């Protein structure tokens, strides 16, 4: 048999692709057409009550895309007030539910998309196809996973604390969702404006350790408890460099408000270089520290030791199944989105455009483009960097990350008092590079990395 031939038995047993997989473009076009028809029908029915109000808001939003979400929200509230004579308290309550529903819908879609994109990217890195059976290009795979998780049996171990076992995934998810409410998504698009938003972010981040401990302790399983203890030690260790990197930004911007920090990065240097903190020596080092610590806080590879399947089965999630496990899964992704959103806010200019001639693109689109670029970077790291050893993980945090965090703060202070410019660049670059070289040498000596040898079967 020639190498290019396929055994007929293999062809006969191969499952046939459904219509959505065989005709992906046709299926996608039908879905988009169905959504547009349903949306137009709902708009037509609502417009019968007060002709012109909703359509006028839609036309105004199309004329000003940068403020489209605010215009649509104001138009809907005006429609409810005029057509249905809603009381002020009802309008206020409706406004709150609009914001909550929008955040949950947008990040719910991003979560479903990312769960598919990550599997596709990892498959591509590992020379596989990834999900390709459920819907066009496998786009319905998140829906299939959701149905599977909802229909699986919820098993609680004998002797487990049922209350803690139930509350643990909720305790993990709720803080991540609350963080999304204080991010500035665009000009005037801050769901909850807090003058101490940075402190609020770190306060909510500290509650995730409680959820992890509840999951480990309440499962009545030694592997779950060991995984929880390892996870708590890791998260506490990497919260310190995360805080130190954010502290340098707070010092330079003079505010704890995320919106004020974004405003401090407005403008361009030499009329084309963005005035973002990441384009300074201390800001670049702070961004690398913040993103690395963010991966550890989110239990992402190479810092996913709490879920090391070769040692602890699945860490604190060992005794979870069905919908509870799905909530843990969602909490991890939502937490990754929130912490990447804060990295965009602190170092990458928030919703500001990277170039002056691209400012016609709405700010909220730039925010989500930057956020998702960091998410894709995290997926790339997961597919290419092997898991760290436990002692290397903790030593890297305490012997390299934390001292570098203090060096970043010192470099930011020198940058401020030098007034920027060439002197500030040189001084802050030296302050960042010298500890980096010294600490890197110490870590390399104490934790030597041997060359990885791959052995392939010859059979």
C-alpha angles and dihedrals in degrees: 000000000000118000091244094055123096124217110252091226090058091051092048095051096044110109114245120245116247123237094267092054094044095045105031097158093049092048093048091049091051091051093049091047091050092051092048093048093049092047093049091048093051091047091050093051094047091046091059090072094056112007116218101013101096095034089050090053091050092050091048090050091051089052092053108031093172091065097029097120092051093045093050092048092049091046092052092049091048089050092052092047095048104034101034101025093230118188119247093252090053090051091050091050091047090051090054092049091048091056093045093046092048093051093046092046096047096045091039089058091045090050092052091045093047093050087058096040092051092052090047093048094047090048091052091049090050094045095252135123101234123202110349107143106071107075130322109340087348092293092144093057094099089053091050090049091050092051090048093051093047093051099044119104117262106229121193115191120243110263094019122135099252095197094052090041089057099041097047098078091042090052089053096048103042098060091049090052092048091054089060089063095066100048117109104233096177144334105319091355103117109129093203117016109211123178088207097042094138092056089047090054094053092042091055091044090058091059093065089073088061091053092049092050091048090053094049097043097040095051095068090221127124093215091052091049094048090048091050093050091048091048093049092050090050095046094048091048095051095042088072098062088040089057094043092053091050091046091062090056091048090052094052097042095041094221142087091211115105090212092053090049090054090048090053089061096055121123137033137267114229086003094283111046111088116241091233122144091234089069092066125080094245092041094052092050090044091051092052090049092047095048093045091049089046090058089052092047090051092048090239124156131306085028098047096112093128087067097039101151092196091060112017104023094229103339116231090353095060095107096043127100141161119011095352090059089048090055090054088049091050092046090056092052096042089049089052090051092049096049092045088050089054091049088054090048096047102040113008101056097259110238095352118120118249093229132031094237091055096060091102088077109090115261095233089059090054090050093054092042090056092043093052092045088061091047090053089049089054090051090049091052090050091054097047110030119071122228116275124237117253098247091044090052096054094038091052090054099046101032101039116011099047096046089047088052091058089047090054091052091050091047091050091051092050090047090053097049092042089056094234117266124105096321091051092047094051096043096046092044091054092047090052098041099048096058090040092057094042096045092042090055092049093049092046091053096046096042107030115192114220123208111270114238119206117203120197128195114251094204 
